[in-house]
Amino acid sequence: MTSVRALMAVLMLGGALGLAACEEEKGPAEKAGAAIDEAVNDTKRAVQDAKD
């Protein structure tokens, strides 16, 4: 039973560290995705403005 708890603690700690490491800097694909999202939102706003 103790080894199960120890294993769970190690897995939870590893998961927390893994998530914390992902927050540091965006990679090139994530930056490209953000740029695409922004372009789509700009286009949507332009279409809405043209309708009004």
CHARMM-style PDB file with segment names, atoms N, HN, CA, C and O in Angstrom:
ATOM      1  N   MET     1       0.811  -1.183   0.000  1.00  0.00      PROA
ATOM      2  CA  MET     1       0.000   0.000   0.000  1.00  0.00      PROA
ATOM      3  C   MET     1       0.865   1.263   0.000  1.00  0.00      PROA
ATOM      4  O   MET     1       0.521   2.249  -0.651  1.00  0.00      PROA
ATOM      5  N   THR     2       1.958   1.237   0.708  1.00  0.00      PROA
ATOM      6  HN  THR     2       2.238   0.435   1.236  1.00  0.00      PROA
ATOM      7  CA  THR     2       2.841   2.389   0.779  1.00  0.00      PROA
ATOM      8  C   THR     2       3.488   2.668  -0.574  1.00  0.00      PROA
ATOM      9  O   THR     2       3.662   3.825  -0.957  1.00  0.00      PROA
ATOM     10  N   SER     3       3.841   1.612  -1.293  1.00  0.00      PROA
ATOM     11  HN  SER     3       3.699   0.672  -0.982  1.00  0.00      PROA
ATOM     12  CA  SER     3       4.463   1.820  -2.602  1.00  0.00      PROA
ATOM     13  C   SER     3       3.475   2.436  -3.593  1.00  0.00      PROA
ATOM     14  O   SER     3       3.882   3.190  -4.476  1.00  0.00      PROA
ATOM     15  N   VAL     4       2.200   2.130  -3.461  1.00  0.00      PROA
ATOM     16  HN  VAL     4       1.870   1.518  -2.743  1.00  0.00      PROA
ATOM     17  CA  VAL     4       1.185   2.724  -4.328  1.00  0.00      PROA
ATOM     18  C   VAL     4       1.085   4.219  -4.059  1.00  0.00      PROA
ATOM     19  O   VAL     4       0.998   5.019  -4.991  1.00  0.00      PROA
ATOM     20  N   ARG     5       1.097   4.591  -2.796  1.00  0.00      PROA
ATOM     21  HN  ARG     5       1.167   3.942  -2.039  1.00  0.00      PROA
ATOM     22  CA  ARG     5       1.048   6.016  -2.438  1.00  0.00      PROA
ATOM     23  C   ARG     5       2.297   6.747  -2.932  1.00  0.00      PROA
ATOM     24  O   ARG     5       2.208   7.868  -3.432  1.00  0.00      PROA
ATOM     25  N   ALA     6       3.437   6.122  -2.794  1.00  0.00      PROA
ATOM     26  HN  ALA     6       3.510   5.211  -2.388  1.00  0.00      PROA
ATOM     27  CA  ALA     6       4.674   6.736  -3.258  1.00  0.00      PROA
ATOM     28  C   ALA     6       4.645   6.908  -4.769  1.00  0.00      PROA
ATOM     29  O   ALA     6       5.063   7.943  -5.287  1.00  0.00      PROA
ATOM     30  N   LEU     7       4.157   5.902  -5.471  1.00  0.00      PROA
ATOM     31  HN  LEU     7       3.818   5.061  -5.050  1.00  0.00      PROA
ATOM     32  CA  LEU     7       4.057   5.984  -6.928  1.00  0.00      PROA
ATOM     33  C   LEU     7       3.104   7.102  -7.339  1.00  0.00      PROA
ATOM     34  O   LEU     7       3.397   7.862  -8.261  1.00  0.00      PROA
ATOM     35  N   MET     8       1.981   7.202  -6.666  1.00  0.00      PROA
ATOM     36  HN  MET     8       1.743   6.584  -5.917  1.00  0.00      PROA
ATOM     37  CA  MET     8       1.018   8.263  -6.967  1.00  0.00      PROA
ATOM     38  C   MET     8       1.628   9.639  -6.726  1.00  0.00      PROA
ATOM     39  O   MET     8       1.410  10.560  -7.513  1.00  0.00      PROA
ATOM     40  N   ALA     9       2.388   9.785  -5.650  1.00  0.00      PROA
ATOM     41  HN  ALA     9       2.565   9.037  -5.011  1.00  0.00      PROA
ATOM     42  CA  ALA     9       3.026  11.060  -5.343  1.00  0.00      PROA
ATOM     43  C   ALA     9       4.037  11.429  -6.425  1.00  0.00      PROA
ATOM     44  O   ALA     9       4.111  12.584  -6.846  1.00  0.00      PROA
ATOM     45  N   VAL    10       4.802  10.463  -6.865  1.00  0.00      PROA
ATOM     46  HN  VAL    10       4.742   9.525  -6.523  1.00  0.00      PROA
ATOM     47  CA  VAL    10       5.796  10.713  -7.913  1.00  0.00      PROA
ATOM     48  C   VAL    10       5.109  11.104  -9.214  1.00  0.00      PROA
ATOM     49  O   VAL    10       5.553  12.031  -9.892  1.00  0.00      PROA
ATOM     50  N   LEU    11       4.042  10.415  -9.569  1.00  0.00      PROA
ATOM     51  HN  LEU    11       3.682   9.662  -9.019  1.00  0.00      PROA
ATOM     52  CA  LEU    11       3.317  10.729 -10.802  1.00  0.00      PROA
ATOM     53  C   LEU    11       2.680  12.115 -10.747  1.00  0.00      PROA
ATOM     54  O   LEU    11       2.704  12.851 -11.734  1.00  0.00      PROA
ATOM     55  N   MET    12       2.119  12.466  -9.610  1.00  0.00      PROA
ATOM     56  HN  MET    12       2.100  11.869  -8.808  1.00  0.00      PROA
ATOM     57  CA  MET    12       1.503  13.778  -9.471  1.00  0.00      PROA
ATOM     58  C   MET    12       2.547  14.885  -9.530  1.00  0.00      PROA
ATOM     59  O   MET    12       2.316  15.929 -10.142  1.00  0.00      PROA
ATOM     60  N   LEU    13       3.681  14.662  -8.902  1.00  0.00      PROA
ATOM     61  HN  LEU    13       3.868  13.815  -8.405  1.00  0.00      PROA
ATOM     62  CA  LEU    13       4.752  15.649  -8.931  1.00  0.00      PROA
ATOM     63  C   LEU    13       5.292  15.805 -10.351  1.00  0.00      PROA
ATOM     64  O   LEU    13       5.540  16.920 -10.810  1.00  0.00      PROA
ATOM     65  N   GLY    14       5.470  14.695 -11.031  1.00  0.00      PROA
ATOM     66  HN  GLY    14       5.270  13.790 -10.659  1.00  0.00      PROA
ATOM     67  CA  GLY    14       5.945  14.745 -12.415  1.00  0.00      PROA
ATOM     68  C   GLY    14       4.967  15.469 -13.324  1.00  0.00      PROA
ATOM     69  O   GLY    14       5.377  16.238 -14.194  1.00  0.00      PROA
ATOM     70  N   GLY    15       3.685  15.229 -13.129  1.00  0.00      PROA
ATOM     71  HN  GLY    15       3.352  14.605 -12.423  1.00  0.00      PROA
ATOM     72  CA  GLY    15       2.673  15.925 -13.929  1.00  0.00      PROA
ATOM     73  C   GLY    15       2.670  17.413 -13.660  1.00  0.00      PROA
ATOM     74  O   GLY    15       2.543  18.213 -14.587  1.00  0.00      PROA
ATOM     75  N   ALA    16       2.808  17.792 -12.401  1.00  0.00      PROA
ATOM     76  HN  ALA    16       2.911  17.142 -11.648  1.00  0.00      PROA
ATOM     77  CA  ALA    16       2.833  19.212 -12.051  1.00  0.00      PROA
ATOM     78  C   ALA    16       4.058  19.900 -12.654  1.00  0.00      PROA
ATOM     79  O   ALA    16       3.961  21.020 -13.155  1.00  0.00      PROA
ATOM     80  N   LEU    17       5.185  19.241 -12.605  1.00  0.00      PROA
ATOM     81  HN  LEU    17       5.264  18.331 -12.198  1.00  0.00      PROA
ATOM     82  CA  LEU    17       6.400  19.825 -13.194  1.00  0.00      PROA
ATOM     83  C   LEU    17       6.284  19.923 -14.709  1.00  0.00      PROA
ATOM     84  O   LEU    17       6.753  20.888 -15.314  1.00  0.00      PROA
ATOM     85  N   GLY    18       5.667  18.933 -15.312  1.00  0.00      PROA
ATOM     86  HN  GLY    18       5.286  18.150 -14.821  1.00  0.00      PROA
ATOM     87  CA  GLY    18       5.481  18.954 -16.754  1.00  0.00      PROA
ATOM     88  C   GLY    18       4.587  20.094 -17.191  1.00  0.00      PROA
ATOM     89  O   GLY    18       4.861  20.746 -18.199  1.00  0.00      PROA
ATOM     90  N   LEU    19       3.521  20.344 -16.450  1.00  0.00      PROA
ATOM     91  HN  LEU    19       3.298  19.815 -15.632  1.00  0.00      PROA
ATOM     92  CA  LEU    19       2.631  21.453 -16.776  1.00  0.00      PROA
ATOM     93  C   LEU    19       3.304  22.793 -16.542  1.00  0.00      PROA
ATOM     94  O   LEU    19       3.098  23.736 -17.306  1.00  0.00      PROA
ATOM     95  N   ALA    20       4.092  22.881 -15.511  1.00  0.00      PROA
ATOM     96  HN  ALA    20       4.259  22.115 -14.890  1.00  0.00      PROA
ATOM     97  CA  ALA    20       4.784  24.136 -15.223  1.00  0.00      PROA
ATOM     98  C   ALA    20       5.809  24.440 -16.300  1.00  0.00      PROA
ATOM     99  O   ALA    20       6.027  25.609 -16.617  1.00  0.00      PROA
ATOM    100  N   ALA    21       6.431  23.452 -16.859  1.00  0.00      PROA
ATOM    101  HN  ALA    21       6.254  22.502 -16.602  1.00  0.00      PROA
ATOM    102  CA  ALA    21       7.435  23.661 -17.896  1.00  0.00      PROA
ATOM    103  C   ALA    21       6.802  24.144 -19.190  1.00  0.00      PROA
ATOM    104  O   ALA    21       7.448  24.854 -19.961  1.00  0.00      PROA
ATOM    105  N   CYS    22       5.571  23.783 -19.442  1.00  0.00      PROA
ATOM    106  HN  CYS    22       5.046  23.207 -18.816  1.00  0.00      PROA
ATOM    107  CA  CYS    22       4.894  24.181 -20.681  1.00  0.00      PROA
ATOM    108  C   CYS    22       4.511  25.653 -20.692  1.00  0.00      PROA
ATOM    109  O   CYS    22       4.260  26.210 -21.761  1.00  0.00      PROA
ATOM    110  N   GLU    23       4.461  26.280 -19.560  1.00  0.00      PROA
ATOM    111  HN  GLU    23       4.665  25.828 -18.692  1.00  0.00      PROA
ATOM    112  CA  GLU    23       4.013  27.661 -19.464  1.00  0.00      PROA
ATOM    113  C   GLU    23       5.107  28.676 -19.813  1.00  0.00      PROA
ATOM    114  O   GLU    23       4.806  29.854 -20.006  1.00  0.00      PROA
ATOM    115  N   GLU    24       6.338  28.253 -19.897  1.00  0.00      PROA
ATOM    116  HN  GLU    24       6.583  27.296 -19.740  1.00  0.00      PROA
ATOM    117  CA  GLU    24       7.440  29.196 -20.013  1.00  0.00      PROA
ATOM    118  C   GLU    24       7.454  29.970 -21.324  1.00  0.00      PROA
ATOM    119  O   GLU    24       7.419  31.201 -21.305  1.00  0.00      PROA
ATOM    120  N   GLU    25       7.502  29.292 -22.447  1.00  0.00      PROA
ATOM    121  HN  GLU    25       7.531  28.292 -22.463  1.00  0.00      PROA
ATOM    122  CA  GLU    25       7.661  29.974 -23.729  1.00  0.00      PROA
ATOM    123  C   GLU    25       6.880  29.232 -24.794  1.00  0.00      PROA
ATOM    124  O   GLU    25       6.844  28.002 -24.815  1.00  0.00      PROA
ATOM    125  N   LYS    26       6.256  29.995 -25.678  1.00  0.00      PROA
ATOM    126  HN  LYS    26       6.286  30.995 -25.661  1.00  0.00      PROA
ATOM    127  CA  LYS    26       5.508  29.387 -26.771  1.00  0.00      PROA
ATOM    128  C   LYS    26       6.469  28.936 -27.858  1.00  0.00      PROA
ATOM    129  O   LYS    26       7.440  29.624 -28.175  1.00  0.00      PROA
ATOM    130  N   GLY    27       6.185  27.779 -28.417  1.00  0.00      PROA
ATOM    131  HN  GLY    27       5.397  27.221 -28.159  1.00  0.00      PROA
ATOM    132  CA  GLY    27       6.982  27.282 -29.520  1.00  0.00      PROA
ATOM    133  C   GLY    27       6.497  27.863 -30.840  1.00  0.00      PROA
ATOM    134  O   GLY    27       5.501  28.587 -30.860  1.00  0.00      PROA
ATOM    135  N   PRO    28       7.175  27.563 -31.937  1.00  0.00      PROA
ATOM    136  CA  PRO    28       6.807  28.138 -33.233  1.00  0.00      PROA
ATOM    137  C   PRO    28       5.406  27.737 -33.704  1.00  0.00      PROA
ATOM    138  O   PRO    28       4.700  28.553 -34.298  1.00  0.00      PROA
ATOM    139  N   ALA    29       5.003  26.514 -33.450  1.00  0.00      PROA
ATOM    140  HN  ALA    29       5.576  25.851 -32.968  1.00  0.00      PROA
ATOM    141  CA  ALA    29       3.675  26.087 -33.880  1.00  0.00      PROA
ATOM    142  C   ALA    29       2.596  26.800 -33.056  1.00  0.00      PROA
ATOM    143  O   ALA    29       1.549  27.168 -33.588  1.00  0.00      PROA
ATOM    144  N   GLU    30       2.849  26.989 -31.781  1.00  0.00      PROA
ATOM    145  HN  GLU    30       3.699  26.690 -31.349  1.00  0.00      PROA
ATOM    146  CA  GLU    30       1.880  27.674 -30.937  1.00  0.00      PROA
ATOM    147  C   GLU    30       1.768  29.150 -31.326  1.00  0.00      PROA
ATOM    148  O   GLU    30       0.675  29.716 -31.306  1.00  0.00      PROA
ATOM    149  N   LYS    31       2.892  29.773 -31.677  1.00  0.00      PROA
ATOM    150  HN  LYS    31       3.781  29.314 -31.693  1.00  0.00      PROA
ATOM    151  CA  LYS    31       2.875  31.158 -32.133  1.00  0.00      PROA
ATOM    152  C   LYS    31       2.118  31.280 -33.454  1.00  0.00      PROA
ATOM    153  O   LYS    31       1.341  32.216 -33.644  1.00  0.00      PROA
ATOM    154  N   ALA    32       2.345  30.334 -34.365  1.00  0.00      PROA
ATOM    155  HN  ALA    32       2.976  29.574 -34.211  1.00  0.00      PROA
ATOM    156  CA  ALA    32       1.644  30.349 -35.650  1.00  0.00      PROA
ATOM    157  C   ALA    32       0.142  30.164 -35.447  1.00  0.00      PROA
ATOM    158  O   ALA    32      -0.660  30.824 -36.108  1.00  0.00      PROA
ATOM    159  N   GLY    33      -0.236  29.281 -34.548  1.00  0.00      PROA
ATOM    160  HN  GLY    33       0.415  28.745 -34.011  1.00  0.00      PROA
ATOM    161  CA  GLY    33      -1.649  29.070 -34.248  1.00  0.00      PROA
ATOM    162  C   GLY    33      -2.300  30.320 -33.684  1.00  0.00      PROA
ATOM    163  O   GLY    33      -3.434  30.646 -34.035  1.00  0.00      PROA
ATOM    164  N   ALA    34      -1.596  31.013 -32.822  1.00  0.00      PROA
ATOM    165  HN  ALA    34      -0.675  30.749 -32.537  1.00  0.00      PROA
ATOM    166  CA  ALA    34      -2.126  32.253 -32.253  1.00  0.00      PROA
ATOM    167  C   ALA    34      -2.293  33.313 -33.330  1.00  0.00      PROA
ATOM    168  O   ALA    34      -3.273  34.058 -33.323  1.00  0.00      PROA
ATOM    169  N   ALA    35      -1.345  33.384 -34.253  1.00  0.00      PROA
ATOM    170  HN  ALA    35      -0.549  32.778 -34.259  1.00  0.00      PROA
ATOM    171  CA  ALA    35      -1.444  34.349 -35.352  1.00  0.00      PROA
ATOM    172  C   ALA    35      -2.630  34.024 -36.254  1.00  0.00      PROA
ATOM    173  O   ALA    35      -3.335  34.927 -36.705  1.00  0.00      PROA
ATOM    174  N   ILE    36      -2.851  32.747 -36.515  1.00  0.00      PROA
ATOM    175  HN  ILE    36      -2.279  32.013 -36.148  1.00  0.00      PROA
ATOM    176  CA  ILE    36      -3.991  32.331 -37.341  1.00  0.00      PROA
ATOM    177  C   ILE    36      -5.296  32.672 -36.627  1.00  0.00      PROA
ATOM    178  O   ILE    36      -6.224  33.187 -37.252  1.00  0.00      PROA
ATOM    179  N   ASP    37      -5.376  32.396 -35.343  1.00  0.00      PROA
ATOM    180  HN  ASP    37      -4.622  31.978 -34.836  1.00  0.00      PROA
ATOM    181  CA  ASP    37      -6.575  32.729 -34.572  1.00  0.00      PROA
ATOM    182  C   ASP    37      -6.869  34.222 -34.625  1.00  0.00      PROA
ATOM    183  O   ASP    37      -8.018  34.632 -34.785  1.00  0.00      PROA
ATOM    184  N   GLU    38      -5.838  35.017 -34.493  1.00  0.00      PROA
ATOM    185  HN  GLU    38      -4.904  34.684 -34.363  1.00  0.00      PROA
ATOM    186  CA  GLU    38      -6.013  36.467 -34.529  1.00  0.00      PROA
ATOM    187  C   GLU    38      -6.482  36.924 -35.906  1.00  0.00      PROA
ATOM    188  O   GLU    38      -7.347  37.793 -36.010  1.00  0.00      PROA
ATOM    189  N   ALA    39      -5.920  36.347 -36.957  1.00  0.00      PROA
ATOM    190  HN  ALA    39      -5.217  35.641 -36.873  1.00  0.00      PROA
ATOM    191  CA  ALA    39      -6.335  36.704 -38.311  1.00  0.00      PROA
ATOM    192  C   ALA    39      -7.789  36.333 -38.564  1.00  0.00      PROA
ATOM    193  O   ALA    39      -8.523  37.100 -39.186  1.00  0.00      PROA
ATOM    194  N   VAL    40      -8.209  35.172 -38.093  1.00  0.00      PROA
ATOM    195  HN  VAL    40      -7.612  34.549 -37.587  1.00  0.00      PROA
ATOM    196  CA  VAL    40      -9.602  34.745 -38.254  1.00  0.00      PROA
ATOM    197  C   VAL    40     -10.528  35.689 -37.501  1.00  0.00      PROA
ATOM    198  O   VAL    40     -11.570  36.083 -38.025  1.00  0.00      PROA
ATOM    199  N   ASN    41     -10.164  36.055 -36.286  1.00  0.00      PROA
ATOM    200  HN  ASN    41      -9.318  35.735 -35.860  1.00  0.00      PROA
ATOM    201  CA  ASN    41     -10.991  36.981 -35.516  1.00  0.00      PROA
ATOM    202  C   ASN    41     -11.068  38.353 -36.179  1.00  0.00      PROA
ATOM    203  O   ASN    41     -12.132  38.971 -36.195  1.00  0.00      PROA
ATOM    204  N   ASP    42      -9.960  38.833 -36.723  1.00  0.00      PROA
ATOM    205  HN  ASP    42      -9.095  38.331 -36.710  1.00  0.00      PROA
ATOM    206  CA  ASP    42      -9.962  40.111 -37.441  1.00  0.00      PROA
ATOM    207  C   ASP    42     -10.880  40.049 -38.658  1.00  0.00      PROA
ATOM    208  O   ASP    42     -11.612  40.998 -38.942  1.00  0.00      PROA
ATOM    209  N   THR    43     -10.838  38.930 -39.370  1.00  0.00      PROA
ATOM    210  HN  THR    43     -10.244  38.160 -39.139  1.00  0.00      PROA
ATOM    211  CA  THR    43     -11.685  38.758 -40.544  1.00  0.00      PROA
ATOM    212  C   THR    43     -13.158  38.729 -40.159  1.00  0.00      PROA
ATOM    213  O   THR    43     -13.993  39.332 -40.832  1.00  0.00      PROA
ATOM    214  N   LYS    44     -13.472  38.031 -39.082  1.00  0.00      PROA
ATOM    215  HN  LYS    44     -12.793  37.541 -38.535  1.00  0.00      PROA
ATOM    216  CA  LYS    44     -14.858  37.986 -38.597  1.00  0.00      PROA
ATOM    217  C   LYS    44     -15.362  39.379 -38.255  1.00  0.00      PROA
ATOM    218  O   LYS    44     -16.484  39.748 -38.601  1.00  0.00      PROA
ATOM    219  N   ARG    45     -14.518  40.152 -37.571  1.00  0.00      PROA
ATOM    220  HN  ARG    45     -13.606  39.853 -37.291  1.00  0.00      PROA
ATOM    221  CA  ARG    45     -14.922  41.520 -37.211  1.00  0.00      PROA
ATOM    222  C   ARG    45     -15.119  42.377 -38.458  1.00  0.00      PROA
ATOM    223  O   ARG    45     -16.058  43.172 -38.515  1.00  0.00      PROA
ATOM    224  N   ALA    46     -14.264  42.231 -39.441  1.00  0.00      PROA
ATOM    225  HN  ALA    46     -13.502  41.586 -39.395  1.00  0.00      PROA
ATOM    226  CA  ALA    46     -14.394  43.008 -40.668  1.00  0.00      PROA
ATOM    227  C   ALA    46     -15.679  42.664 -41.408  1.00  0.00      PROA
ATOM    228  O   ALA    46     -16.340  43.549 -41.951  1.00  0.00      PROA
ATOM    229  N   VAL    47     -16.033  41.389 -41.433  1.00  0.00      PROA
ATOM    230  HN  VAL    47     -15.496  40.670 -40.992  1.00  0.00      PROA
ATOM    231  CA  VAL    47     -17.279  40.967 -42.089  1.00  0.00      PROA
ATOM    232  C   VAL    47     -18.480  41.511 -41.333  1.00  0.00      PROA
ATOM    233  O   VAL    47     -19.442  41.980 -41.941  1.00  0.00      PROA
ATOM    234  N   GLN    48     -18.426  41.449 -40.005  1.00  0.00      PROA
ATOM    235  HN  GLN    48     -17.645  41.068 -39.511  1.00  0.00      PROA
ATOM    236  CA  GLN    48     -19.525  41.991 -39.205  1.00  0.00      PROA
ATOM    237  C   GLN    48     -19.679  43.491 -39.417  1.00  0.00      PROA
ATOM    238  O   GLN    48     -20.797  43.994 -39.524  1.00  0.00      PROA
ATOM    239  N   ASP    49     -18.559  44.205 -39.479  1.00  0.00      PROA
ATOM    240  HN  ASP    49     -17.650  43.796 -39.392  1.00  0.00      PROA
ATOM    241  CA  ASP    49     -18.597  45.653 -39.705  1.00  0.00      PROA
ATOM    242  C   ASP    49     -19.150  45.971 -41.093  1.00  0.00      PROA
ATOM    243  O   ASP    49     -19.877  46.950 -41.259  1.00  0.00      PROA
ATOM    244  N   ALA    50     -18.813  45.154 -42.089  1.00  0.00      PROA
ATOM    245  HN  ALA    50     -18.222  44.358 -41.954  1.00  0.00      PROA
ATOM    246  CA  ALA    50     -19.310  45.369 -43.451  1.00  0.00      PROA
ATOM    247  C   ALA    50     -20.821  45.131 -43.527  1.00  0.00      PROA
ATOM    248  O   ALA    50     -21.516  45.797 -44.294  1.00  0.00      PROA
ATOM    249  N   LYS    51     -21.325  44.190 -42.739  1.00  0.00      PROA
ATOM    250  HN  LYS    51     -20.761  43.649 -42.116  1.00  0.00      PROA
ATOM    251  CA  LYS    51     -22.770  43.907 -42.711  1.00  0.00      PROA
ATOM    252  C   LYS    51     -23.539  45.061 -42.106  1.00  0.00      PROA
ATOM    253  O   LYS    51     -24.640  45.387 -42.550  1.00  0.00      PROA
ATOM    254  N   ASP    52     -22.952  45.684 -41.083  1.00  0.00      PROA
ATOM    255  HN  ASP    52     -22.058  45.420 -40.722  1.00  0.00      PROA
ATOM    256  CA  ASP    52     -23.650  46.764 -40.366  1.00  0.00      PROA
ATOM    257  C   ASP    52     -23.553  48.008 -41.166  1.00  0.00      PROA
ATOM    258  OT1 ASP    52     -24.070  49.048 -40.755  1.00  0.00      PROA
TER     259      ASP     52
END
